[in-house]
Amino acid sequence: MKDSEIIALLNNRDEAAVEALKDRFGGLCFSLASNILADRRDAEECVSSVLFKLWSSIPPADPRDLTAYVAKTARNEALMRCRANSAKRNFAAPVPLEELEACIAAGGGVEDELRAKELAGAVSVFLKGLPSEQRSVFMRRYWYFDSAKSIADRFGLSEARVNTLLQRTRRMLRRYLIKEEFINEQQRF
């Protein structure tokens, strides 16, 4: 079923939309959730929550890219569950986010919402300037939380090559953010 047909079902509040979403995007949602959450049951519950959130948010939302909208919803739900699961022990960020902390901020991190939006825009500009393979590898690791092995298999690369690409890209991102004055060059991580 096409995205536009699924959105039409959602707009008409047709319950078949939930099944269509599950068929089309269930695997993507589960993959994202299981990459972030440690427990399979949590990932399955996350997928159910995502389907409910999609049902509740469309309408009024009218996403131009349904895949991106679903992926963002699934990622945010999984991160929220991860934080909730770790609430008693201070939030333990998934490993990919810990890897990026050295590139983005030290100490308390980016606290101001406006600054965070500016930072997101700067990272987006940075990513658009990368070669396609490098950008894809970076996005698979830090947006989809794929493992280096999974990325290597997906792109036909060695795991060592993936790790090298990620390390170089993080260094490039750090230099870019220093140049754009999002972080101070003297900050130690």
N, C-alpha and C positions, 0 to 999 in steps of 0.2 A: 504494500500500500504506500502511496506517495505521501510526503509530508503534508501537502496541502489537503489531502483527503483526511488525514488524521486530525489536522487542525480543524477542519470542517466538522468532523464528528464531535470533537471537544466543544466547539462553539455551539453545536446543537444539543449538547449534554447527552449525547448518545453513549451508553455504557460500552458499546463495542469499541470505543476509542481506547479504553483502558487495555483491552486485550490486544489491540493493534499496537499500542505503545510498548506493551510487554514483548510482543513478538518481534517488533522492529528494534527496540532499544534495550531490552532486558539484559542481553549479553554485555553491552557497553556499560550499563549501570552496574551490573554485578562485577565486571572487571575493575572498574574504577573503585567501587566500594571495597572489594577484597584486596586491592593494592594498598588501601589506606587502613583498613580495619584488620585486626589480627584474627578475628573469629568469623568463620563462615556463616554462622547464624546471624551475627550482627550485619554482615554484608547482605544476606537475604532480606532481613528486616529493613535495611536501608533501601533496597530496591522497592519494596512495598511502599515505604514512605515517599520515595521519589514519585512513584506512580500516582499516589494520592495528591502530592504537591502539584504535579502537572495537571491533574484533573481540576484542582482548586484554582490554579493560576491562569489557565487558558480557558475561556477568557477571564479577565480583561487583557492579559498579555497576548500579543500577536507576534510571536517570534518570526524573524525573517529566516533564520537558520535553525530548524527544529533540532537537528543533531547537536549543535553547539549549546542550545538552550537546555536540552536534556542532560548533556555532559556536565554543564556548569551546575545544574540542580543536583545531580548525583554526587559530584565532587564536594559541593558545599554541605550536603547532607551527611556524607561520610566523614568529612572533617569535623562537623558539629558533633557527630556521635563519638568520634575519637576523643574530642575534648571532654565530652560528658563522661566517657568511660574512664578518663584520666583525672577527673575533677578532684578526687581525693589526694592525688599525688602530684599536683602541678601538671599542667598539660605537657605531654611528651610529644613533640612534633614528629611526624613521620620522617624517616631518614632523609628523603629528598629535600624536605624543607630545612632540615638542619644543615645540609650541604650548602644551601643557598644563603643561609644567615651570614656567612662570612663575606658574601658579595654585597649584601644589601644594607645591613645595619649592625651596629654594636650596641651592647648594653640593653636599654629599654626598647630599642627598635623604633620603627616609624609609628608614631602615636597619633599624629594629626590626620584626620580623614582626608583633608584637602591634599596634604603632602603625600598620602598614600595613593590618591588618584593621580597625582603628578608622577609619582614613581612608577605606577602601573603604565602610564602613557610612555614614559621613558623606556621602560623595559620592552614595551611593544615596538617602539621605534628601533631599538637595538635588535630585536629578533627579526624584524623585517629586513634588516641589513645583512643578515647571515645567509650563507649559502644554504640551499634547500635541505641537504642532508644534515647539516649541523643544526639547523633550526628544528628539523623533525626529531632528531635524537634528543635535543634539549627539551622539547615539548613532551615527548613520550616520558621522559624521566620526571620532569617537574610539574607537569599538568596532570598526566595520567598515572604517575607514580609507578611506571613500569620498572622492573629490575634491569640492570645492565645486561644480563643474560637474555631476557625477553626482547630487549631492544636489538641486541646483536642478532638474534634469530630473525626478527622482523625485517631487518635491513640487510641481512647477509654479511654482517661484519663480525670481527672477533670481539670478544668481550673486552679485551685490552684496548682495542681501537675505540670502542664506545666510551670506556673510562677516560681515555686520553682526550677524546673530543669533548666530553663533559668538563673535564678539568680545564682545558684551554678556553672553553666557552665561559666558564665561571670567571676565569682570570680576565678575559676580555670584557665581560659584563662589569666586573669590579672597576677596571680602568675607565670604562665608559661612564659609570655612575660617579666616579671621582671627577672626571672631566665635566660632567653635567652638574656637579656640586650637590649630589644627593648624599654622598659620604665624604668624610675627611680622609685625605691620604694617610695621615698619621694614625688613624684608628687601627688598633691591633685586634686580631680575631683569634 
